[in-house]
Amino acid sequence: MKGLARRFFKTQVNGDLRMSNKEVFDRLKLNSRQWFQTSNTKLANAVRKINTELGRERISFARIEFPGSYSFATSQTQLWGFNRSPFRMALLFLLFGKMLLPSNDDVRKQRTASCNELYKGKPNETEEGKRDRKALGMFCRYAALGHPNRKGSILYADSITSTLKRFSTISIGR
């Protein structure tokens, strides 16, 4: 996981690309917190703007309460992560970390096939183009990481249902 995170987040130190484990995880935590705060703010603002334009409360924002204990790679995570089966972990150990663990989501196989098709090599590809294509392919294959797993999707569904109930009560009362 640390190796994959380092591939996503690189910093330059004296001309070398290096990050300590602490820097990697601090960066991941910061990105998660910024995403959570920014997405809630932007979505709530968009809802307010549309309702203002409509002149009435027609749309409601369902805020998801997602505590840090549900974050990526925690013991109580509510997000898709890596397939850490004993077989894969043994293989990772035997290969000295030279392989990447696959994600553990339900559509991994279909997404991987789509990503491989979308980012397949092209004739006369430059080395820079090849590097860029491989990086985009990796981002594509790991698209599920950080998205709600089955338990996390229940949090979303409960928040949406609760918001709809409050919204329908307000609408009926008008």
N, C-alpha and C positions, 0 to 999 in steps of 0.2 A: 504494500500500500504506500509506503514511504517513497519507493522508487517511482511509482506512478504519479504521486503528488509532485515529486521533483520534476517530472517531465512536464507537468502542467504549469508549474511555477518555477521560473529560473531567475536568479539574480546574478549580476556580474560582480565578481570580486577580483581585483587585480587582473582583469582580462580572462579569468576563468569563471565558468558557470558553476556556482556552488550555493547550496543552502544547507544550513544545519537542520536537524530534525525539528528542533524547537521553532525555527523560522518557518518551516513548511507548515506545521500545524497551527502556528499563530496566524499565518496567512490564510489558511483554510477557515479558521474560526472567524477571522475578520471578514472574509468574503461572505461567509454564511450570514453573519449578523447584518452586514450591509445589504445583502440581497433581501433578507427578511424585512428589514426596516423600509428599504426603498420600494420594494414591490407592494407592501401594504399601503404606503403613502401614495404611490402613483395610482394604484387601483382605487383607493378611496377617493382621491381627487377626481379621477375619471368619472366615477359614479356621481359625485356631487355636481360636476360640470353638466353631465347629461340631464340629471334631475332639474338643475337650474334652467337649462335650455327648454325642457319640457314643461316647466312651470308647476311640477308636482313630483312627489316621490314615486317614481315608477320602477327604479332599479335600486337594489340594496347590495351593499358589500358584505360578504361573509368573511369576517376576519378569523383566521385560523390561529389558535393558541398552540404554539409548538415549542415546548420548553427545551432547553439545551440538552436534557437527558435523552431526548429523542433524536438527537443529531446524528450525523453520519459516523459510523464505526463505533458508536457507544453500545453498551450491553443492552440498552432498551431502544435501539434505533427504530425509527418509524420510516426509514428510507431504504431504498435498494442499495446494496453494497456489492462486495465481491463474493464469489463462490469460494468459501473457505473449507471445502470438504477435506477430510483427512488425506485423501488421495492427492488432491491438488496441492495441499500444504507440503506433503512429503516430496512431491515432484518439484515444487518451488525450492525446497531446501536442497534437494539433490542437484539441481541446476544452478545453485548459488544465486538465486534470485534473478536469473536471466530470462525468465518467462513472465508474462503478465497474467494475473488471475482474471477470469471472465467475470462479468457482472452476474448477479443471481436473480435477475428479473424474469418475468414470464415470457417476454418476447425477444429474448436475447438472440435466439437462433435466426428469427426472421430479420431482426435489425442488422445482425452481422452480415447476412446474405445481401441485404439492401446496401449496406455500407460498402461491402466488397465490390458490388456492381457499380455503385456510384463513383468510387475512388479507385477504379482499376487503372493500371499503368497505360500510358499512351505512347505511341511511336514517337521517336525523336524527343523524348522528355528530357529536360535539363536536370542536372543534379539538384538545383534549387527547387524546381517544380516537383521532383520526386520526393524531396524532404517535406515540402508543403503538403503534398497529396497524402503522404503517410501520416503526418500530424493530424490532418483533417479526418482521415479514416479512423485514427485512434479516438479522437473526440466523438466521432459518430458512434463507434462501437461501445463507448462508455457513456452514452447519452442518458442512460437510466440512473446512473449514480447521482445521489442527492435528490431524486424524485421519490414521492411517497410510495412505500410498499403497501401490501394489503392492510396492515394495521394503520399506516399513515393515511391511506385513502378513506378509512372509516372516520378518522378525525375530520377530514374535509367534508365527507358526507354528513356527519353529525352537525357540523357548523352550518352548512348550507341548509339542512333541514330545519335547524333551530331558527335561522334567519328567515326562512320562508314562512314558518309558523308565525313569527312576530310580524312579518310584513303582511301576511294575510289577515291577521287580527286588526292591524292598523287600517288596511284597505276596507274591511267589512264595516268597521266603525265609522267610516266617512259617509 
